[in-house]
Structure formats: C-alpha cells, structure tokens
Amino acid sequence: MPPEIGDTVPPFKTVLCTGETFRSTAIEDVCEDGCVLVFFGFAFSAIAENWWKQYDRAGWDEFPVPVYGISRDGPYAQNAFIRYLDSPFSMFSDTDAEASEAFGLLTAREAMDGTSTPLRAIFVINSDQQVAYRWIADDWISPVPRREVETAVRRLSDDGENI
C-alpha cells in the first residue's frame, strides 16, 4: 500500500545515478531536508522523456529540495538517459524493485510478460521524512499535475519547514 499524506517515508537503498556516476544510496541520506520522488516506468520511453523535459523547463531543479527519478532501469541506462536529456536531475536505478516495493507501487505491465515497473507517482517529502503530497496515476499516459506538485513544494517552504 503506498504511503498516505502524513506517513513516514519507507526506507530503501538502491543505486543513485547522476549521469556520470552511480552509487548505492539510502533515501534518508539524500532526503534529509525533504525531496520530491518521481516514480516512472522506463528510461527512454516517449512518456518519460516528455515528463523529464517538462520538469526541467518548469524549473523543478530550482526547488528548495532535490527531485529524484526512480525507475527499474539499470544504472548504465539511467546515466545514459540523464545525459541524453542533459538533465539536471539524478535518478535511482531500482533494478531490484526495493524502492518500488517499499512504496507499494510495483505492478505487472500488461502485454509485457514478466515485466513489472512502479506505477507513475510523485511524492513530496518534508524535512520530517513524511509524505506532504502524493499523486499516483490511474494510467500510464495522463499528465502529471505539475501545478499541484509545485504548490506542495512551495507550501513546505511557506510552512517554515527547514527545506
């Protein structure tokens, strides 16, 4: 079951990719002051490419908290995807599905026998490591509610949290 607003973020440790390097990293080590977690299906998919370009154009890299992508792609693919997009964002390579399972988002893909990915989802995490906002898609193509995410991040700052 995915965490609800107010729930503490489930711990996970998996590989964090920067576009050049990758290193096993625990979420609590990079989300101490809050963060935004963006779960998505596949690097290099048209949908993922479109989203990440939109996040970049919308200035999400200027949030007072870091934004991290999470997908089941391997670290070499994640790094290649980050470089391909010339993206300012780092992404977790969740090859063992540790993050996807911790967040209760792992789902089998129809017509892709034996393939599972996280549901599309975004979590805004505050400095107390609690979910301040969440969005979980009902399908694979609907647009992300960018304004809601931006408002949730802004609300963290407006509430005086240390982020």
C-alpha positions as CSV (number, residue, x, y, z in Angstrom):
1,M,0.0,0.0,0.0
2,P,1.5,3.3,-1.0
3,P,2.2,5.8,1.9
4,E,-0.5,8.3,2.6
5,I,-0.1,12.0,3.3
6,G,1.4,12.2,6.8
7,D,3.0,8.8,6.7
8,T,6.8,8.4,7.2
9,V,8.7,7.6,4.1
10,P,9.5,3.9,3.8
11,P,13.3,3.3,3.8
12,F,15.1,2.0,0.8
13,K,18.6,1.8,-0.5
14,T,19.4,1.4,-4.2
15,V,21.7,2.9,-6.8
16,L,21.6,6.7,-7.4
17,C,22.7,7.8,-10.8
18,T,24.0,11.3,-11.6
19,G,24.5,11.0,-15.4
20,E,28.2,10.2,-14.8
21,T,28.5,8.1,-11.7
22,F,26.3,5.7,-9.7
23,R,26.5,4.7,-6.1
24,S,24.4,2.7,-3.7
25,T,22.5,5.3,-1.7
26,A,19.8,5.2,1.1
27,I,16.9,7.6,0.6
28,E,17.4,9.1,4.1
29,D,20.9,10.2,3.0
30,V,19.7,12.3,0.2
31,C,16.3,13.4,1.5
32,E,17.3,14.7,4.9
33,D,15.8,18.1,4.3
34,G,13.0,16.9,2.1
35,C,12.8,15.9,-1.6
36,V,10.5,15.0,-4.5
37,L,10.4,11.4,-5.7
38,V,9.1,10.8,-9.2
39,F,8.4,7.1,-10.0
40,F,8.2,6.3,-13.7
41,G,8.1,3.3,-16.0
42,F,11.1,3.2,-18.4
43,A,14.0,5.5,-19.3
44,F,14.0,6.4,-22.9
45,S,10.2,5.9,-23.2
46,A,8.5,8.8,-25.0
47,I,6.4,9.5,-21.9
48,A,9.4,9.6,-19.6
49,E,11.3,11.8,-22.0
50,N,8.4,14.2,-22.3
51,W,7.9,14.4,-18.5
52,W,11.5,15.0,-17.6
53,K,11.8,17.7,-20.3
54,Q,8.7,19.4,-18.8
55,Y,10.1,19.2,-15.3
56,D,13.4,20.8,-16.5
57,R,11.5,23.6,-18.4
58,A,9.3,24.2,-15.4
59,G,12.4,24.8,-13.2
60,W,12.0,21.9,-10.9
61,D,15.7,21.8,-10.5
62,E,15.4,25.1,-8.7
63,F,13.1,23.7,-6.0
64,P,14.5,24.2,-2.4
65,V,14.5,20.3,-2.3
66,P,16.1,17.9,-4.8
67,V,14.0,16.0,-7.3
68,Y,14.9,12.3,-7.9
69,G,13.5,10.0,-10.5
70,I,13.0,6.3,-9.7
71,S,12.6,3.5,-12.3
72,R,13.6,-0.1,-12.8
73,D,16.2,0.7,-15.4
74,G,19.8,-0.3,-14.7
75,P,22.4,2.3,-13.8
76,Y,24.0,2.5,-17.2
77,A,20.7,3.1,-18.8
78,Q,19.7,5.7,-16.2
79,N,23.0,7.6,-16.7
80,A,22.6,7.4,-20.5
81,F,19.1,8.8,-20.1
82,I,20.2,11.7,-17.9
83,R,23.0,12.5,-20.4
84,Y,20.6,12.2,-23.4
85,L,18.2,14.7,-21.8
86,D,21.1,16.9,-20.5
87,S,19.0,16.6,-17.3
88,P,19.9,18.4,-14.0
89,F,18.1,15.6,-12.1
90,S,19.6,12.4,-10.5
91,M,17.7,9.1,-10.8
92,F,17.5,6.0,-8.7
93,S,18.1,2.7,-10.6
94,D,15.7,0.4,-8.8
95,T,16.7,-2.8,-10.6
96,D,15.8,-4.9,-7.5
97,A,12.5,-3.0,-7.1
98,E,13.4,-2.2,-3.5
99,A,12.0,1.4,-3.7
100,S,9.0,0.4,-5.8
101,E,8.1,-2.3,-3.4
102,A,8.7,-0.1,-0.3
103,F,6.3,2.4,-1.7
104,G,3.8,-0.2,-2.7
105,L,3.9,0.8,-6.4
106,L,5.3,-2.2,-8.1
107,T,2.9,-3.5,-10.7
108,A,3.0,-6.0,-13.6
109,R,2.8,-4.5,-17.1
110,E,0.1,-5.8,-19.3
111,A,1.3,-7.5,-22.5
112,M,4.9,-7.4,-21.2
113,D,5.1,-10.9,-19.7
114,G,7.4,-11.0,-16.6
115,T,7.9,-7.2,-16.6
116,S,7.0,-5.0,-13.6
117,T,7.6,-1.3,-13.0
118,P,6.4,1.2,-10.5
119,L,3.1,2.9,-11.1
120,R,3.6,6.5,-12.1
121,A,3.7,8.5,-8.9
122,I,5.1,11.6,-7.3
123,F,5.7,12.1,-3.6
124,V,6.7,15.4,-2.0
125,I,8.6,14.6,1.2
126,N,9.1,17.1,4.1
127,S,12.1,17.5,6.4
128,D,10.5,15.2,8.9
129,Q,10.6,12.4,6.3
130,Q,6.8,12.5,6.0
131,V,4.7,12.5,2.8
132,A,3.4,16.0,2.4
133,Y,1.8,15.4,-1.0
134,R,1.2,12.4,-3.2
135,W,-0.1,11.7,-6.7
136,I,-0.5,8.2,-8.1
137,A,-1.6,7.8,-11.8
138,D,-4.5,5.7,-12.8
139,D,-2.9,5.0,-16.2
140,W,0.4,5.3,-18.0
141,I,-0.2,8.4,-20.0
142,S,-2.2,11.0,-18.1
143,P,-0.3,14.2,-17.4
144,V,1.3,14.8,-14.1
145,P,-0.4,17.6,-12.1
146,R,2.7,19.8,-12.2
147,R,1.0,22.8,-10.6
148,E,-0.1,20.7,-7.6
149,V,3.4,19.4,-7.1
150,E,4.8,22.9,-7.3
151,T,2.2,24.2,-4.8
152,A,3.0,21.3,-2.4
153,V,6.8,22.1,-2.6
154,R,6.0,25.8,-2.1
155,R,3.7,25.0,0.9
156,L,6.6,23.2,2.6
157,S,8.7,26.4,2.4
158,D,5.7,28.6,3.4
159,D,5.1,26.4,6.5
160,G,8.6,27.3,7.7
161,E,9.9,23.8,7.4
162,N,13.7,23.5,7.2
163,I,14.0,22.8,3.5
